[in-house]
Amino acid sequence: MTSLPEKLADISRTAGVRSAYGDPVQVDGVTLIPVALVYYGFGGGEGDSAATGSGSGGGGGGASLPIGAYVKSGTTVRFEPNVISLLAVGIPFLWVAGKAVSRVVRALKR
């Protein structure tokens, strides 16, 4: 039986764009290479209390967001973004950055 760190290392090696969207594809002499933002996390816990008994737990999960594809045609390579996914990532990022900047400005005014 393998240990938990070995299993997590094996999962992290196999997680990625290739496992989510597959290998590059050739269509009419043009190669499409998918690009994605892949993230995952794991957690665990354990407890022991004389009043309530003992407990344990664990879990993990991940997500993959397609952000575009590299398109190779002949000797040229260009990136074609997936605009909807980039907006889904960019809008919350800009909101958080705006909140942070407004708090810094407000603190500097004092």
C-alpha positions, -999 to +999 in steps of 0.1 A: +000+000+000+014+034-010+015+063+014-006+094+011+022+117+000+031+093-028-005+092-040-007+130-040+026+132-059+013+108-085-020+128-089+000+161-093+021+146-121-009+134-141-031+166-135-029+191-163-041+203-196-035+170-213-056+151-188-084+177-190-085+184-228-064+158-245-034+159-268-027+184-295-049+180-326-041+184-363-068+197-386-060+204-423-023+209-416-029+232-386-019+220-351-041+231-322-025+229-287-050+235-258-040+258-230-057+257-196-055+269-161-055+239-139-055+240-101-063+215-073-060+211-036-062+186-009-070+187+028-073+165+057-080+165+094-081+144+125-094+150+160-096+133+193-118+146+220-128+128+252-163+143+252-173+136+216-151+107+206-126+108+177-128+119+142-110+121+109-116+134+074-101+144+041-109+155+007-096+170-025-107+186-057-097+206-086-108+225-117-096+232-152-105+263-171-097+265-209-080+298-216-072+293-253-051+274-277-018+278-296-024+275-333+006+263-354+003+268-391+034+262-411+062+281-394+040+305-374+026+300-340-001+323-325-022+322-293-060+323-298-076+332-264-109+319-252-124+353-244-152+340-222-129+321-199-105+350-197-133+373-187-145+347-161-110+348-146-102+385-152-133+402-138-130+388-102-092+395-103-098+431-113-125+435-086-102+422-059-073+444-071-096+475-072-107+468-036-071+465-025-060+497-042-090+516-027-080+504+008-044+515+002-055+549-010-079+553+019-051+543+044-027+568+028-052+597+031-054+593+069 
